[in-house]
Amino acid sequence: MSLPASFAFSQASLQDYVDCPRRFQLRYVERLAWPTPVAEPMLEVEAHLARGLDFHRLVYQHALGLDPATIGESISDAKLAMWWEAYLSHPLELPERRFPEIGVSTSLGGHRLVAQFDLVAAAPGERLVIVDWKTNEGRRPRREWLAKRLQTRVYRYVLAQAGQRFNQGEPVDPSWVEMIYWFAAFPAQPERFGYDPAELEQDRGDLEALVGEIEAAVAQAGSGAAGLAQARGDATCRYCRYASYCEREAGAATADDLEGQADEGAPGAGFDLGLEQVAEVEF
Amino acid sequence: MESKEASQVITAPHSGGYSVFLEGPAGAGKTTAAVRRLEHLLHEGVPGDAILVLTPQRTLAEPYQRFLRSQDAPGGSEVTLATLGGLARRAIDLLWPLIAEDAGFRAAERPVFLTLETAQYHMDQVLAPFLEKRYFDSVAIRRNRLASQVIDNLNKAAVVGFPHQEIAARLSQAWTGDPGQPRVYEQVQECASAFRARCLENNLLDFSLQIETFVRHVLPTPEGQSFLFQRYHHLIADNVEEDVPVAHELVTRWLALAESATLVYDWDAGYRAFLGADPQSAYELRKSCRRVIWMERCLVASEELQDLGTRLAPRLRRSASLPAGRGRQALVYASFRFHPQMLDWVADQVSRLVTEEGTPPREVAIVAPYLSDALRFALALRLERYGISAVSHRPSRSLREEEGTRCLLTLTALAHPDWGIAPGPFDVTRMLVQAIDSLDVVRAQQLSRIVYRVRDGRPALTAFQEIAGEAQERITFLLGGRYDELLGWLEAYRQGGASSLDHFISRLFADVLSQAGFGFHRDLDAARVAANLVESFSKFRRAFPRDADQAQIGREYLRMVQQGVVAAQYIEDWQLDGDGVLLAPAYTFLMRNRAADYQFWLDAGSRGWWERPYQPLTHPYVLTRHWPEGKQWTDGDEYQVRQLTMDRLLLGLVRRCRKGIYLGISDLGEQGYEQRGPLLEVFQRMLRHAVQAGRGERDA
């Protein structure tokens, strides 16, 4: 078994592997369509996802130069209007040059690693800021938990490694890189992560090792049940659409489950109701 | 090592508006050169996000995608791969608050982008009152095809760039047959205009309206120009001959503004003419380019095959003979009386190529003018006997043709008796066979006969526990228990209140069908079908307001699938690279733009190689920019177009074949009718010439 020819690693696929190698195999290697509900109630989850995408669109429109008042007139959903108001009333202090919704890739261990940024704000030679708009509801994720997420590590690594686009074609000094998580439900409490050369080297080593481990595991794996190791069950399976395929009687999580565990470091907490992955692919 | 021409393309200047028009036959390495050009740009420091690769359809961007995902691609921002439709949709979506009012929509509500399916649905709704007034009475085609042809006219108007109000006038002016036909065109016009009004009223954007809104309302705005022209300074447009005139206009504007541009044009192509592709308009683009480069030598096809291609060319056809000597090896043919005999021969030959000659199965393509389910199944089965797997590409396959879909839709009807949709007893039997593991047809038939009833139009099932003991024993308690489990789930669902159809299927799949003892358990193909159905309905549902009646939408959807209107083309299906032998309709194979070592051409006698689809409500050649106003479409025009189309098809196939073509001929076609189509005539003529030439040589 091998990775598909056009496969590129992302923070989401790496996180999937870390959470459950079997999930990685089913989703990215076998590309198994398994149409089970991930969370209940499905309509509520779906509405939340749609609202998250809508918010990303509004911010993108703003970055393109559309008048905020004109954008505001296009909003009919009350919660979305609240997020939009929060966004306008809590502006982040960011460098002038803005690159909304931009993908950046670099090579890593014989593969490509892709990051899809919501926004990169650049002051060449001084500061490169990644902004990630988070529309989770419920409690705000803890800093310790965010720091461990592969998104935080992958995004900063990719920008430091391949962000010359934002630095007038010159290599990026890792210490210029910053990542900000901005929470629509907690607009006054963004979470900031700096970066430095030591962290870059640490991430490079860890990510290369992880990719190497995945490559070796996939090469040795059989298909389906004879495949990569499964997560231990319980919480991880509870947020996984392949639970019934793996014969794990997890049942779909509820939206409340997801929200309630958002700052507890549970495997499903990074799920962000799927928005991370939707955004990475489509937006 | 690359050719001089390829080097010129790759290293052309990338500033000052330098543009290259690269032309040549398929297989000459044009796309390879363009991919290398992309690599060159990136290595020269051009930011990836300043580069747009524009192709007429997503599959044609695969070589670029493969490169960008390879180790050879430098790190940096991502290159955009897009189609005209994709660009239009993205721009409209983002600039909606600015352009909606001017375009006739309500800006305060989000736009709803229609898929082919949802456009068909809305068109069907528009057609209903007209059909009651006996519109289209003289036209003998199914209702879903009526809808698709009216939509097709709107799309043609948009991509060719004429007002949709002119559809009837243009079609009528060219018509020469039945004097009643212009009246039909008027009816088409009325329905098209009514559909457009419905779309504007409900913020619906079908493909035609997406293109028109993009061209008329997005492009003129500074924001629209900024989004496109100031963002993408470097353009690579591949297969421009397969794109539409409006796309060519967009490219022309880009040529004036971009730092660099590379346009790639395939000779003798234009396979998407029925979708509005305009090779002539594409060729005009060369005039706007700084430099024209020719890559004239086909590097894919062997010399023998290129010779064959030349002999198939129309001007040579009358005196054509089969290639002599080594050239004969490029073409193998066999003639049979019956269709299954031909299929046996094909499987034998494929097996020989794979097992004796070591040809990888993926280097074999079996193409036919049409690929029916039966033909696909018959071929796959024969190959399977030799241990050879097959992958199939048939994008127009309707969802309802999948056994898994039928099963799920039958269960849907049974779970919603209020909808008054009663499946036939045979459908229930098939559903049981599919849904319950190890249940054979005989037992399923017996079970359905006992438990399934329709009362007052409402379908109903009774429990296994309630049937006679003797019947229970025959069916077995194990299988009966599974049936009861399924029934119990359906009853619990009914009592819990209806949900949307995609959610219903997801839950049914998760709770029952994918569990051990049921038919979808670990059946990846069935799961794929279920996922496609879920996705299809999910998209369908989104074309309605969020507070719309889910039951009503579900019922409408079921009706659409039963009528065969729903035929989602899923990109996943196109991306099946697999290692198997490819089974595909000939045009589908061409639009993958991939070569194979060996090709098998089936049904050489079929008229499908020559005929175009019956389209009484539209006309792909009249609704172009080149059809002179007032000129009539004659039999001569029809004949010429068919010949040209077949020539292009054959050349396209030959140029995508490396080593040899196998021609399968059967006197009787798949349906049992005699086959004597023009392709067969061409080859027969070539055979006769070969025989005569052989006699001549002996006499001498």
Interface residues (C-beta under 8 A of the other chain):
Chain A: P4 A5 S6 F7 A8 E30 R31 L32 A33 W34 P35 T36 P37 M42 L43 A47 D54 R57 Y60 Q61 L64 G65 L66 T70 I71 E73 S74 S76 F99 I102 G103 V104 S105 T106 S107 G110 H111 R112 V114 Q161 A162 Q164 R165 G169 G224 S244 Y245 E247 A252
Chain B: G45 P47 G48 D49 E62 Q65 R66 L68 R69 S70 Q71 A73 G75 G76 S77 E78 D93 L94 L95 W96 P97 L98 A100 A107 A108 E109 R110 E223 S226 F227 S499 S500 H503 I505 S506 R507 F509 A510 S514 Q515 A516 R522 L524 A527 R528 A530 A531 N532 L533 V534 E535 R546 E572 D577
